[in-house]
Amino acid sequence: MKYLSTRGHADRKQFCEILLEGLAPDGGLYLPETYPQVDAAMLEKWRAIYRDSGYADLAFEVLSLYIDDIPAADLKAICEKTYTEEVFGTQEIVPLRQLEPGLYLEALSNGPTLAFKDMAMQLLGNLFEYELARRGEELNILGATSGDTGSAAEYAMRGKKGVRVFMTSPQGRMSPFQQAQMFSLQDANIHNIAIEGVFDDCQDIVKAVSNDLDFKRKYKIGTVNSINWARLLAQVVYYFAGYFQATTTSDQRVSFTVPSGNFGNVCAGHVARMMGLPIEKLVVATNENDVLDEFFRTGVYRVRASADTHETSSPSMDISKASNFERFVFDLLGRDATRLADLFGAQLSTQGRFDLSGDTTFQSAARHYGFASGKSTHADRLQTIRDTYARFGTMIDTHTADGLKVAREHLSAGVPMIVLETALPIKFAATIEEALGQLPPRPARFEGIEALPKRVQLMPADAAVVQAYIASHVD
Ligand SMILES: *Cc1c(COP(=O)(O)O)cnc(C)c1O
């Protein structure tokens, strides 16, 4: 399997080459040259594998179609080390729970940091450690986080050989629980950097350091952001696992609703569907930051300015542009890299928008690719959290509530609807309390974390200061 860039660069790369890279050299995103096809017989085989040998072996089946530069026995060992009951809390890893007939929640949030990003990041940590050891190299991951990504990355990389994490976050802006999750880590290879500024300042620092090519090369700076293909690939697996739990035979169809921000999660659903998983609809749920809902309703993709990006009670979906969206549009345009480079390169940077409403390909977003969308507001979240708790005794987080609200607008008889649960309520306790008048339950391992000693460096919003810190902590 070789990988190409959405913007048409001539290089074709192998999986382990793009594993440690960010964007392609032309600014595009990597995608496989073709999507491997899974027929009904293969689906039945995978159904049996998931049932009889478990999620790790299902993950191995899916990943081995895309990764041919890691020996099979090693890849299998990596999957088995990653997806354990000990780390993810259940034998199914992503258990499905029925709310009412035909409507399900797929639990993706029982990993180390209680958000679905663990599903991919835990695998990434093990892949990085493996590949860096094989090359005899080291990597210093520099990131910016407003919450979930930073903690998922730190818990995935803690104690890993050859990897250090330098994670910037805006001082005092994360929830107390999120701060405690990150800052209580005592591992020597994890560095928390609180920046005197807002999230955009953190992102600017990461950009400035990455653009300093000499520094980047000398200190082996890398990232783990959501455009990484390995993260997306890891997420494809749970669409299959959800399907197998909701159906008994592989002629049945299901739909998924996905609380979306950067379009990474739902893009993995698109890949699963392109492989032949019988998905009827992929419903994109947004909050007030409705860039994606607007596109799927109107054909206009319009990125937002920082000032028009709302701070909401489902903060992990507060995006101004959807960084993985380019992958889907590439397929939508019949993989026309020239046209794609014009839309995402030229048009977005000069006009901040592009318009496919008059284009026949836009109609196929719904017709051939099954996409639908909807949006949810703070009032909808409160109402959905209350209703779900009152009727089913199930407490859901704010992002999952956005998903469930939108899912209900897209139900169709005879097609199970699976809503992806992207975080546990404890991560967003204040809004749960607002909705229900009570705090969500806290898993025992997080009891009292706010009181643990904190390991964090406070710095001004100055890339040079961050660079000096990195230089003095890399031997
Ligand atoms: C990251 C995140 C999302 C958005 O996922 P994308 O892949 O960026 O679309 C939704 N919910 C939670 C809880 C998240 O952490």
PDBQT file of the ligand as one rigid body, heavy atoms in Angstrom, charges set to zero:
ROOT
HETATM    1  C1  LIG A 501     -11.816  15.795  19.418  1.00  0.00    +0.000 C 
HETATM    2  C2  LIG A 501     -13.205  15.617  19.906  1.00  0.00    +0.000 A 
HETATM    3  C3  LIG A 501     -14.321  15.716  19.040  1.00  0.00    +0.000 A 
HETATM    4  C4  LIG A 501     -14.178  16.076  17.573  1.00  0.00    +0.000 C 
HETATM    5  O1  LIG A 501     -13.574  15.062  16.823  1.00  0.00    +0.000 OA
HETATM    6  P1  LIG A 501     -12.986  15.385  15.358  1.00  0.00    +0.000 P 
HETATM    7  O2  LIG A 501     -12.247  14.150  14.977  1.00  0.00    +0.000 OA
HETATM    8  O3  LIG A 501     -12.069  16.563  15.531  1.00  0.00    +0.000 OA
HETATM    9  O4  LIG A 501     -14.132  15.675  14.466  1.00  0.00    +0.000 OA
HETATM   10  C5  LIG A 501     -15.586  15.471  19.556  1.00  0.00    +0.000 A 
HETATM   11  N1  LIG A 501     -15.763  15.182  20.858  1.00  0.00    +0.000 NA
HETATM   12  C6  LIG A 501     -14.726  15.093  21.725  1.00  0.00    +0.000 A 
HETATM   13  C7  LIG A 501     -15.001  14.807  23.150  1.00  0.00    +0.000 C 
HETATM   14  C8  LIG A 501     -13.416  15.299  21.286  1.00  0.00    +0.000 A 
HETATM   15  O5  LIG A 501     -12.382  15.209  22.162  1.00  0.00    +0.000 OA
ENDROOT
TORSDOF 0
